[in-house]
Amino acid sequence: EAQVTQNPRYLITVTGKKLTVTCSQNMNHEYMSWYRQDPGLGLRQIYYSMNVEVTDKGDVPEGYKVSRKEKRNFPLILESPSPNQTSLYFCASSPQGNYGYTFGSGTRLTVV
Amino acid sequence: QKEVEQDPGPLSVPEGAIVSLNCTYSNSAFQYFMWYRQYSRKGPELLMYTYSSGNKEDGRFTAQVDKSSKYISLFIRDSQPSDSATYLCAMTFGGGYQKVTFGIGTKLQVIP
């Protein structure tokens, strides 16, 4: 089945403890992207990648890192999480970003 | 002013009604326009995308883009209770620039 897989689905962590949210797609898509979704603010793009080793910032990149060493994987790294990064995170992939993305099921992160 | 404005609703309609969902935007450089549906606790699902102005139809769904007015619409004919979800508009500049801007989403409830 064609899909974007994120792990974990739920995560509670403490301030300052480094964490990684994994994302993998099995559709051989060139483009991948990370979003966060917050009530009243909607979906906001954190980072995107147009190919292996090619990444760029979205609207809210502060406090996040990404890497694209393989085409299928696009992990999101929070080096020192803070409570304001508590949110619902989505990874997405696309063969050609302007035609829309396939989204994962989401990761609900709580930073205490 | 937000780049993309979308009424968050909620919008309640009786089953069988025609639903009109809308977004306005401020940046005339947007070229590609997408509509996503998001059920509660799920990732967004791409419904349709259009390029530049015009209409596009897919089953009960019609997407309309009026670039002169910076206004896009999604029409749902013969609405069903299963259409109850949040509908998000999204847009990109096209080319290799992959920044995606979403509206906040409109919550729709179709009442049996």
Interface residues (C-beta under 8 A of the other chain):
Chain A: V4 Y31 S33 Y35 G40 L41 G42 L43 R44 Q45 Y48 M50 D56 G58 D59 F90 A92 G97 N98 Y99 G100 Y101 T102 F103 G104 S105 G106
Chain B: Q31 Y32 M34 Y36 R41 K42 G43 P44 E45 L46 Y49 Y51 L88 A90 T92 G94 G96 Q98 K99 V100 T101 F102 G103 I104 G105
